[in-house]
Amino acid sequence: MSKIYINPGHGGADSGAVGTGGRREKDDVLRLATAVSHILASSGHDVRMYRDGDYLLELSEITRSANLWGADLFIAFHRNDADGKDTQPNGAECGIAPKASETSKRLAAAVQQELVALGFKDRTSGVGYKVWTTRNYVVTRTTMPATSIECGFVLNPGDNELFDGKFDLIAQGIAAAILSIAGGVVPNTVTPPSPSANVPELNRVLKYGCKGGDVRMMQERLNAHKANVGKADGEFGDKTRRGLHAFQQARINEGRDVGCRYNGNKPDGKCGELTWTILHEPAPGE
């Protein structure tokens, strides 16, 4: 059993980022952090949240509390604000301290992979985490592995649609990522949709280096499921393998069998019959 400290950002007079219609970061992150905390607790871990309502504590008090408690992991929850660079910023990123431990890096990358698999743009350029030289108070002043999650932009309608439409999957994905470090599994609470009755026949296992119309079809389905493999060009390269790997991991986190039983039920980046069938289930919006 691990001690996991959860820090929902902002609160009280500090609303955090504010989006269209008065949507407030502090409300979204409290809701998400609470859902993740419940999953972690149900998996047998000792979980502590610094706030469970709409109030504000000093950052120094938060880090002091986590350090004195002897937490094994520290996770802060945020949603992003305009960064002054993009005209329409979107996507997710997980931040770590400049001198973060290897465990911090693995924790951040695991969470980032889950968020990207669910459709958020990857703002880490494939690294899996951002090294923050600013806005890093809690991750630099805690003594345990730590990351701060920016789960999309409050002012971006597309990110908000993802946040609301896939809220349960986001909570489960983040919890699964944390558990990949802390130990344990997410209880399966997702009822998968029924597969399509018109799944095209698959005549081979699709893997790195394959080319052809079946690869193009797989890429199209991965893009439909927001796995973001780029242009469907019929060539199974690195980007396609990463997207397929992320798609498989997301389905495994839901308790699905994607055909990786002989790989320790870990994603193998190959598309066999089971993964192919799941790919042809209706994607969000279809």
N, C-alpha and C positions, 0 to 999 in steps of 0.2 A: 504494500500500500504506500502511495506517495502523498506528500502534502502539496497541494496545488493551489496557488494563490491567484485569484481572478480579480482583475482591476477594470471595471467598466468606467471608461473615461468620463470626465466632466461631472455635471450634476449641480443641482441647486441653481444659484445665480449664473453659473457657467454652463451655457447651453451647448457649447461646442459649435460645430458648423451648423448653419441653418439653410435649408433648401426651400424650394418652391412650396407655397402653401403653409409656410411656418414649420416644416418638418425639422425636428431637432436631433442632432447627433446623440445627445445625452439619453434620449428616449430609446432610440434604436439600439444603442450598445448595451443598455441595461437589459433590454429584452433578450438580445442575443447572448450576452454573458450569462444571464439566468438560465436560459435553455441549455447552454453548454455545461454549466455547473451541475445541473440536475443529471445530465447524462454521465458526467465524470463520477458523481457521487453514487449513481446506480451501478457503476462498474467497480465500486469498492474503495475509491480513493477518498482521502480527507480533503475537502474543498472549502476554501474560505473566500468570500467576496468582500471587498472593502466597503461596498455600499449595496444595499438592497432596496433603496428608494431614491427619491429625488432630493439628494442633499450633497454637499461638497465637502471633501476633506483635503487638507494640504498634501501636496505630493510628498513632502518629507515625512508626513505621518504615515502615508501608504507604504513607502519603502521601509521605514522603520518597523512597521507592523509585520511586513513580510519577512524581514531579516530576523527579527526577534522570535517569530513563530518557527523559524527554521524551515521555510518552504523549500521544496525540492525543485519546483518549477514556478515561474511567474509569467502570466499572460495578461497583457493589457488589451482592451477592446476599444477600437475607434472606428469612425468613418471619416473619410477625407474631406478637406475643404479645397477651394481653388488654390493652385500652387503658384500662380503668377506666370506660368510658362505656357500651358495649354489653353486654348480658347474654349475647348469643351473637354476638360479632363475626365477620365474614367479609368476604372480598373482597381485592382487590389494590390497591396504590398505589405510585407511583414518586415518590420524594422528591428535591427539589433544594434548593440553598442559597438563602437570602433574596436574594442579589444574583447569581443564576445568569445565565449568558449565554443568548442566544436559542438557541444550539445545544444547551445543556443542556435547555432547555424542549422543543425538538423531539425530542431523544433520549428524554426521559422520556415524552412524549406518544405517541411511536411504540410504545414498549414497552407502555405502558398500553393502547393500542388493541388490541394483539395479545392481551393477557391477558383483556380484557373480551370480545373476540370468541370466546374459547375457553370462556367461561362464568363467569369470576370477576366478582363484584360490583364495580362501579366505585366506589371510595371517594374519588374526586377530584371528585365532583359534575359530571362531564362536562368539567372543565378539562383533564384529562390528566396532571396532576402535583399533588403537594402541596409547598408551600413550608414547609420544616422550620426552625423556630426552635430546636429541641432535637434531640438524637440525630443531629446533622448533621456530626460531626467530619470524616469523610473527604470529604464533598462541599464543605465550606467551606475545606478546607486543601489541596486539589489545585488545580493551576494550569491544568487543561484542562477541557473540558466534562465534566460528571459527573452521574450519577444513582444512586440506591440503590433497588433493586427489593424490594418486600415482596410475595412471591408467595403470597398467601393466609395464613390463620392455622393454625399447627401444631395448635392445640387445637380446630379446627372440622372435624368429620367430612366435611362436604360439600366443603370446600376441599381436604382431604387426598385425597378420592376424585378430585377434578379433577386434583390434582397427580400422582397415581399413574396414573390412567387415561389422561391426555392428556400424559404426560411428554414424549414425543418431539415432539409438536406444540407444546408450550410452549417447549421448547428451540429448535425451528426458528423459532417466532414471535418469540422474543426476539432470536435471531440475525438474523432478517430485519429487525427494527426497527433494530438496531445498524448493519446493512449499509446501511439506507436513509440513514444519515448518513455512514458510512465508505466506502460504495461496494461494489459486488459483489452477488451473489445467492446464496441458499441452494441447494445441490445438492438436487434432488428425490429423496427417499428414501422417500416415502410412496406406498403402493399404494392408490388410492382404492377405496371399496366399489363394488359393482355398483349401477347405478341401479335404482329400482323399476320393475317391469314395468307398473305401473298409475299412470303419471303422468297426472294430469288435463290435458286440453287447455288451452292458453293461447292466447287469441284476440287479445291485445294486449300491448304492452310496458307494464308497470306502472311508473309514475314518480310523482314528487311531485305531489300534488293529486288523484290517481285515487281513486275510491271504488267499492265493490262487493264482491261475494262472492269474487271472485278475489283482491282485496287482503286480505280477511279470511283466506283460505286461506294466502296468502303469510305473513301475520303469524303465523299458527298454526305454520307450518313454521319460521319464524325463531325463535320461542320454543322449539320442540322442539329446535332446534340451539343453544340457549342464547345466542342473539343478543340476547335481552332487549329486545323492542320494547314491552312492556307489554300492555295490553288489546287483543285482536284485535277492533277495532271497524269494520274495513272502510274506514278512512280513512288514506290515505298521507300522513302528516305528518312533522314533523322527526324524531321518535323512530324511526319506521319507517325513514326514510332513513338515519339513523345506524347502525341495526342491520343493514340490508342492506349498507351500505358496509363495515362491519366483517366481515360474513359473506363478502363477495366477497374482501376482502383476505386473510382466513385461507385461503380456497381457492386464491387465486393463489400464496400462499406455499408451498402444497403442490404447486405445479406444475400446477394445474388451469386449464382454459380456462373462464372464466365469461362469455364473450361481450364482453369489453371490449377486443378487439384494436384497435379504431379509436380507443381512448382511451389509447394507449400502454401497454396491458395494466395500467391502473390502475383501481381500482373507480370505477364511475360512478353507483352508487346507483339504478340502474334494473334491473328484473327482466325479462329476455328469456328466450328458450327455454332457453339453457344454464344460466343461474342457476336458473330454475324447475325444471329437471330435477334439478340437484344438491340443491336444497332438498327434493326428494321422496325422496332417498336416506334410508335408515334413520338416524335420529339416535341418539346414545348412549343406551342404555337401552330402545330400542324393539325 
